[in-house]
């Protein structure tokens, strides 16, 4: 049995800062098929490229623990991101104001 089959639990990117636990039932060299154990299953198993897998684990518990630890790490950067977003909005406002001032000044000179 290969290492990949021995590690059937995967974390799949859901959105920035969050990954969903996924159980891999079948895989080829470039695709995986399985299901999300925390979601209501509707329809057939889903297929993804193997590139969609963020990390693999031997057990459901290990995958869930890794996901929770990663969320904690993500949250450690929240304040820095908020500060950077505030600075970006301020810089965009300054750029907009400078652009409008330049246009208005040009209109007054003509």
N, C-alpha and C positions, 0 to 999 in steps of 0.2 A: 504494500500500500504506500502511495506517495505521501510526501509531507502535505501536499495540498488537500488530499482527501482526509488526512488526519486532522486537518484544521478546517472543519466545515462551517464554522461560524465566522461571519464577516461583518465589518462595519462599512456601510455604504453611505456616501455623502447624501444628505437630505437637503440641507441648505447650509449657508455659512455658519459654522460653529456647532453644527449638529449632525450626527451620523445615526442612521437606523441600523439595528441589528438585523442581519439577513442570514438565513440558513441555506447553504449551498447543497442542493440535492444531486446535481450533475454538473460536470464541467468538461470542456474541451480545452485545447490549447489557447483559444481566444474568446471563449464565452462561458458564462455560468448560468445555471437555472436553479431557481429555488423560491423561497417565500419569506415574508416578514412575519415572524412569530407574534409580534405585538400588534399586528393589524388584522382586521377581519378579512379572511381570505375570500376573494370574489374572483371567479374565473380560474383559468389555468395558471400554473406557475409562471413567473416572470423570467425573462432572459436579459442579460446584460453582457457587455464586453467585460473581459477580465480587468480592464483598466479602471472600471468603476469601483473596484474594491480598494478601500483605504487601508485595511489591515485585516488579518485573519487570526482566528483563535480556536483552540481545541474544544472549548465549552461555551455554552450560552452565558454562564456566569462571568467568565473571563471577558467576553465581549462587552457585556453590560458594564462591568467594572471599569474597563478601559474607556468606554464612552463617557462615563460619569467623571473619570479623572481628567479626560480631555476637555470636558465642559468647564471644569474648575480652572484648568490652565487658560482656556479661552477667556473666561471672566476676569482673570487677573489683568488683562489688557484693556478692559472696558473703559476705564478712566482715561488712559492714554489715547484711545481711539476717539472718545468724546472731545478731549482737548484738541486733537488734530482736526476733527471736523469743525469745531468752533473757529480755529485759526484759518481753515480753508474757507469757511463762509465769510470771515472778515476780509481775507485776501480777495475773494471774488467780488465782494462789495466795493472794495477799494479800486479794483480793476474796472468795474462797471461805472463807478463815479468818475474815474479818470477819463474813460472813453466818452461819457456824456459831456464832461467839461470840455474835452478837446473838440467835440462836434459843435457845441454851443459857441465856443470861442471862435471857431472857424466861420460859423454863420454870422457872428457879429462883425468879423473883419471883412466879410464880403459885401 
